[in-house]
Each structure stands twice: as structure tokens, then as C-alpha cells.
Amino acid sequence: MLLATIQGQIVQPLLVGRRLAVNPLVVFLALWFGGLFWGIAGILLATPALLAIKVLAEHSARGGALLKFLGPNEEVIEREHRLRQLARRVAD
């Protein structure tokens, strides 16, 4: 039970947040609220619903504030950019 809790509450939000460019804290909150309101079904649907909201905000003319909230913070973007540059240098 401890491993499942760690995986569901810490590992999944971090991995999903990095891979899909969503703030990990927002993923954590979506999973938490989904479980709080709708139980297991809410947990299963929280991440896809969050990503659907992000896609709608990306294609909306007034989605800028929502995208800032859902997106990763600037430190994460800068760190990933530096890692990509380092990987290119190593590959060359």
C-alpha cells in the first residue's frame, strides 16, 4: 500500500508533468481532487481531463492565463533546454 501511494502521489505526477509539459503540482492536485470527488474513476480520468483542458486552452484565444497555470514553471523549461544543449554537444 505504501508503494502504491508513493507511485500514485509522487512518481506519477512528476513523470506526467515532465513528459507532457504540465506543472507536476497541477497533476497532483487533479489526481487528488479526482479521487476526492469521484473515487477510482476520478483518479483514472483526472490526467486525461487535465490534458484536454490544456489542449483547449492552447487553441483558445483567451487561454494564456490558464496555460501559464497549467504549464511547467520557467526553471523546468530552462533546465530542460540546458540538458538538450548538453546532449547535442556530447553527441557532436
Summary of the structure (lengths in Angstrom):
residues: 92
radius of gyration: 15.4
end to end distance: 45.7
largest distance: 50.9
contacts: 236
relative contact order: 0.11
helix: 85%
strand: 0%
